[in-house]
Amino acid sequence: MRNKTKISRYAAAAMAAAIAVSAADIMTADALRYRIEELAYETLDRDSFLTLTECSKDASGKIVVPDNINGRTVGAAAEEVFSHCGSIEKVYLPDSMTEVGRGAFSYCCGLKTAALPAGLEVIEGAMFSYCQELKEVSMPSALTEIESSAFFNCSSLASVSIPVGVTEIGSAAFAGSGLKEVWYAGTKEQWESISIGVMNEPLTSAEIHFSSSDPVGFGKLLKDGVTYDITGDSAAVVSGSSELSGELVIPGSLETEEGAMEVTSIADGAFEGCTGIT
């Protein structure tokens, strides 16, 4: 088992939008710190990457965390970083993150959607506990473990897609959830080899669809410097890379592994900071 006593070092490729920060946003002290709107970041233990350390309790609606700030990678999210942020509804974490701390979203009573980093290997304990409105979570393909109480009392969570690499699901990980269906990428034999802890009745009694991925098609897609939010058979533009330049054409539809997705909307501020677009 890996050492969980402190945030480890990270090396991850940047895949989302970079944000340039003015000198007024930077505080110099023992650690390098940034505050951008409702989010705060800092370097820990002299690491070169940034850790997301705070979200204002006044934050609401959609939160999109950038993959880097002033060229410095955002590599982790601290424990309980969004805890008790009751008005946020959607959170998108960048693929540059490789660790998200314990209880990161606990008691986010209004959270409905969460997109986790593609390289995340562990959903830490109580990460989404008491998120009673949570309906959609993107489980990254790199996932190997879902720790205890990760989705405790997520009463609106009716279905999840679990990657084939998961080997351990902790006690009470899905206790009190509304789980009815599980879309598992592996076989029945592989599912039966997973170590599932006690107090997981919603999971063990759910209908398991083997060798299947979530039919909802929820997740993120990065194409030509633009990040899309995929839900069902439609896609919405979430953000654009600050390195975009020249003429930008948003297609009417996207080709994905699940088929064609109609592009239906562009989020407010999606291209904020994309100064190279003409």
Backbone torsions as a table, in degrees:
resi	resn	phi	psi	omega
1	MET	NA	146.8	-177.9
2	ARG	-77.6	159.8	177.8
3	ASN	-77.5	119.1	-176.9
4	LYS	-106.6	11.6	-175.0
5	THR	-75.2	-19.1	176.9
6	LYS	-154.1	163.1	-179.4
7	ILE	-70.9	125.5	-178.1
8	SER	-83.6	177.7	-178.8
9	ARG	-81.3	157.0	-173.2
10	TYR	-131.4	147.7	169.4
11	ALA	-140.5	99.8	-175.9
12	ALA	-136.2	144.6	-179.8
13	ALA	-75.8	138.3	178.4
14	ALA	-75.1	132.5	-177.6
15	MET	-131.0	-10.4	-178.9
16	ALA	-110.7	-158.9	-172.5
17	ALA	-82.9	138.4	174.1
18	ALA	-87.1	144.9	-179.6
19	ILE	-121.0	128.3	175.8
20	ALA	-89.5	135.3	-175.1
21	VAL	-119.3	138.3	178.8
22	SER	-77.0	164.1	-178.5
23	ALA	-60.6	-27.4	-179.9
24	ALA	-66.6	-19.8	-178.9
25	ASP	-87.5	-3.9	-173.4
26	ILE	-109.8	129.9	175.2
27	MET	-112.3	131.6	179.9
28	THR	-101.2	125.6	177.9
29	ALA	-154.9	-142.3	177.5
30	ASP	-66.9	-26.9	179.5
31	ALA	-129.8	156.3	175.3
32	LEU	-79.6	127.5	-175.7
33	ARG	-128.3	145.2	175.4
34	TYR	-132.0	143.9	169.3
35	ARG	-130.2	121.8	179.3
36	ILE	-125.9	110.1	-176.7
37	GLU	52.8	-119.9	-173.6
38	GLU	-89.3	1.0	-175.6
39	LEU	-114.1	144.5	176.9
40	ALA	-124.3	144.0	-177.9
41	TYR	-133.8	153.0	173.0
42	GLU	-158.7	161.8	173.2
43	THR	-86.7	141.4	-179.3
44	LEU	-121.3	141.4	177.1
45	ASP	53.0	34.2	178.2
46	ARG	63.2	20.4	175.0
47	ASP	-68.9	154.0	-178.5
48	SER	-82.5	-20.1	-179.4
49	PHE	-89.0	167.4	178.6
50	LEU	-101.1	145.5	172.6
51	THR	-111.9	131.5	172.5
52	LEU	-71.9	116.3	-171.0
53	THR	-111.6	-16.7	-173.9
54	GLU	-156.4	142.7	169.4
55	CYS	-128.5	130.4	-179.8
56	SER	-60.6	138.8	178.2
57	LYS	-66.7	-12.7	177.1
58	ASP	-86.7	-4.9	-178.7
59	ALA	-61.5	146.3	-178.5
60	SER	-148.5	164.5	176.1
61	GLY	71.3	-130.4	-174.5
62	LYS	-100.4	136.0	175.8
63	ILE	-118.0	122.6	175.3
64	VAL	-116.8	112.7	-179.2
65	VAL	-87.5	129.0	-179.3
66	PRO	-73.1	161.7	178.3
67	ASP	-85.3	-20.4	175.5
68	ASN	-156.3	157.8	178.1
69	ILE	-130.3	120.4	-177.3
70	ASN	53.1	37.4	178.1
71	GLY	81.6	0.0	-179.7
72	ARG	-100.4	123.4	-174.1
73	THR	-64.3	135.8	170.2
74	VAL	-88.2	103.7	-168.0
75	GLY	-105.7	-10.2	-175.6
76	ALA	-157.6	161.8	171.8
77	ALA	-123.7	133.0	-174.9
78	ALA	-73.4	166.1	175.2
79	GLU	-58.8	137.7	173.7
80	GLU	57.2	26.7	-173.6
81	VAL	-62.9	-34.5	178.2
82	PHE	-106.2	4.7	-174.3
83	SER	-55.7	133.6	179.0
84	HIS	66.9	15.8	171.6
85	CYS	-83.9	83.4	-167.0
86	GLY	-72.8	-12.0	-175.4
87	SER	-104.8	-4.0	177.2
88	ILE	-78.0	142.3	-175.6
89	GLU	-115.0	-32.5	179.9
90	LYS	-136.6	138.2	176.5
91	VAL	-132.8	130.9	177.7
92	TYR	-119.2	114.9	178.5
93	LEU	-98.5	141.7	-175.0
94	PRO	-75.7	155.5	179.6
95	ASP	-71.6	-8.0	174.8
96	SER	-71.3	-19.4	178.4
97	MET	-77.3	137.6	174.7
98	THR	-120.5	-2.2	174.2
99	GLU	-147.4	135.8	175.3
100	VAL	-125.7	123.1	-168.8
101	GLY	-69.4	165.1	179.7
102	ARG	-56.5	137.2	175.7
103	GLY	65.4	20.9	-172.7
104	ALA	-55.2	-36.0	-177.5
105	PHE	-116.6	14.0	-175.2
106	SER	-59.2	139.9	178.4
107	TYR	62.2	25.6	170.9
108	CYS	-85.7	84.0	-167.3
109	CYS	-68.4	-16.7	179.4
110	GLY	-103.3	-1.5	-176.1
111	LEU	-68.9	126.9	-179.4
112	LYS	-111.7	-32.1	-173.3
113	THR	-136.6	136.2	175.1
114	ALA	-138.7	127.9	176.3
115	ALA	-108.6	113.9	-176.6
116	LEU	-90.7	157.1	-179.2
117	PRO	-61.9	144.9	-175.8
118	ALA	-62.5	-30.3	-176.6
119	GLY	-95.4	6.0	-178.1
120	LEU	-67.0	126.5	-176.8
121	GLU	-98.9	-24.5	-176.4
122	VAL	-133.4	128.5	166.8
123	ILE	-90.2	107.6	-170.8
124	GLU	-72.2	165.9	-174.5
125	GLY	-55.0	138.2	175.1
126	ALA	57.8	21.3	-174.8
127	MET	-55.8	-42.4	-178.3
128	PHE	-117.4	20.7	-176.0
129	SER	-60.2	136.5	179.5
130	TYR	65.0	25.6	170.7
131	CYS	-90.4	81.9	-167.8
132	GLN	-74.9	-12.4	177.2
133	GLU	-101.4	-1.3	-175.8
134	LEU	-64.4	126.5	-179.0
135	LYS	-120.5	-28.5	-173.7
136	GLU	-135.9	129.1	174.6
137	VAL	-136.1	128.3	175.6
138	SER	-84.0	114.4	177.9
139	MET	-87.8	114.6	-177.0
140	PRO	-65.5	147.9	-177.5
141	SER	-65.2	-21.5	179.7
142	ALA	-79.0	-5.1	-172.7
143	LEU	-62.5	134.6	177.2
144	THR	-121.4	-20.8	-174.5
145	GLU	-148.6	139.1	171.5
146	ILE	-117.0	113.3	-171.3
147	GLU	-80.8	173.8	-175.5
148	SER	-56.3	137.3	174.6
149	SER	61.7	18.5	-176.3
150	ALA	-56.2	-40.9	-179.3
151	PHE	-120.3	32.5	-178.1
152	PHE	-60.1	127.1	176.6
153	ASN	63.0	28.7	171.7
154	CYS	-85.7	78.2	-167.6
155	SER	-69.7	-18.1	179.4
156	SER	-94.2	-3.9	-178.2
157	LEU	-81.4	100.2	-174.0
158	ALA	-94.2	-24.1	-179.3
159	SER	-148.8	150.0	176.0
160	VAL	-140.4	156.9	173.8
161	SER	-111.4	119.3	-176.2
162	ILE	-108.9	123.7	-178.6
163	PRO	-67.7	158.7	-176.6
164	VAL	-68.7	-21.1	-177.8
165	GLY	-76.8	-9.2	-178.9
166	VAL	-69.4	126.4	-179.8
167	THR	-116.2	-13.3	-176.6
168	GLU	-146.2	133.0	174.6
169	ILE	-126.1	118.3	-171.8
170	GLY	-72.3	169.6	-179.1
171	SER	-61.8	138.8	177.3
172	ALA	59.5	19.9	-179.1
173	ALA	-57.4	-37.0	-179.5
174	PHE	-119.4	17.3	179.5
175	ALA	-61.9	134.5	179.0
176	GLY	76.1	4.8	178.4
177	SER	-83.6	168.9	177.9
178	GLY	-95.5	23.1	-171.2
179	LEU	-60.5	126.8	177.3
180	LYS	-122.4	-30.5	-176.9
181	GLU	-135.0	141.8	175.1
182	VAL	-125.9	128.7	176.8
183	TRP	-104.7	106.3	-173.3
184	TYR	-107.7	130.8	-174.1
185	ALA	-74.2	-14.7	-177.7
186	GLY	-101.8	-166.5	-178.6
187	THR	-90.3	172.0	176.8
188	LYS	-61.3	-40.9	179.8
189	GLU	-62.7	-40.9	178.5
190	GLN	-66.7	-39.2	178.5
191	TRP	-61.9	-42.7	-177.7
192	GLU	-69.0	-15.4	178.2
193	SER	-87.0	-8.7	179.4
194	ILE	-71.5	135.2	174.8
195	SER	-80.3	110.9	-178.1
196	ILE	-112.1	121.8	-177.8
197	GLY	-72.2	173.3	-178.0
198	VAL	-70.8	167.7	177.2
199	MET	61.2	43.8	177.3
200	ASN	-124.8	40.4	-175.5
201	GLU	-56.4	-41.3	178.3
202	PRO	-59.5	-34.7	179.0
203	LEU	-74.3	-47.7	-174.7
204	THR	-71.8	-20.7	178.7
205	SER	-99.4	-2.8	-179.4
206	ALA	-72.6	157.2	173.9
207	GLU	-76.6	126.7	-178.1
208	ILE	-102.9	124.3	175.3
209	HIS	-100.6	107.8	-174.7
210	PHE	-82.3	153.0	179.8
211	SER	51.5	41.5	-177.0
212	SER	-134.6	153.6	171.0
213	SER	-111.2	162.6	-177.4
214	ASP	-56.8	120.0	-178.4
215	PRO	-69.0	-15.3	178.6
216	VAL	-67.1	-25.8	178.5
217	GLY	70.3	27.2	-178.8
218	PHE	-74.1	141.6	176.2
219	GLY	158.6	-163.5	179.4
220	LYS	-119.5	150.4	175.5
221	LEU	-138.1	127.3	176.5
222	LEU	-106.0	123.2	-178.9
223	LYS	-144.7	122.6	176.5
224	ASP	53.9	40.9	176.4
225	GLY	80.8	5.4	-179.3
226	VAL	-119.3	130.9	178.1
227	THR	-97.9	130.2	-179.4
228	TYR	-114.0	145.6	172.2
229	ASP	-96.6	116.9	-177.2
230	ILE	-98.5	122.4	176.0
231	THR	-138.6	118.5	-177.4
232	GLY	63.9	-128.8	179.9
233	ASP	-105.8	23.7	179.6
234	SER	-130.3	161.3	-179.0
235	ALA	-134.3	143.1	176.5
236	ALA	-124.3	137.0	177.7
237	VAL	-71.8	123.3	-178.8
238	VAL	-98.4	-46.5	-176.9
239	SER	-159.5	162.0	176.1
240	GLY	-125.3	147.4	178.6
241	SER	-67.1	142.5	178.3
242	SER	-67.6	-12.3	179.8
243	GLU	-87.9	-0.9	176.2
244	LEU	-61.8	142.4	179.4
245	SER	-147.6	159.5	178.4
246	GLY	75.9	-156.2	-178.3
247	GLU	-78.3	132.8	179.6
248	LEU	-113.9	125.3	178.2
249	VAL	-117.5	119.4	176.4
250	ILE	-87.7	121.9	-177.2
251	PRO	-69.5	157.6	177.0
252	GLY	-75.6	-21.4	178.2
253	SER	-152.3	159.3	179.5
254	LEU	-121.5	143.4	173.5
255	GLU	-95.4	121.4	179.5
256	THR	-127.1	176.6	178.5
257	GLU	-63.1	-26.0	-179.7
258	GLU	-88.4	-2.6	-178.4
259	GLY	116.5	-168.9	-178.3
260	ALA	-74.9	135.6	177.9
261	MET	-118.4	123.9	177.7
262	GLU	-74.7	131.1	176.0
263	VAL	-83.8	114.0	-170.1
264	THR	-105.5	-20.9	-175.9
265	SER	-160.3	164.6	174.9
266	ILE	-125.5	123.2	-176.3
267	ALA	-66.3	149.1	175.4
268	ASP	-58.2	132.4	177.9
269	GLY	73.2	13.8	-176.6
270	ALA	-58.9	-33.7	-176.7
271	PHE	-113.3	23.4	175.4
272	GLU	-62.6	129.6	-178.8
273	GLY	88.4	-4.1	178.3
274	CYS	-86.8	73.4	-171.5
275	THR	-74.2	-13.8	-178.2
276	GLY	-84.8	-7.6	-179.9
277	ILE	-75.6	132.8	179.5
278	THR	-105.3	NA	NA
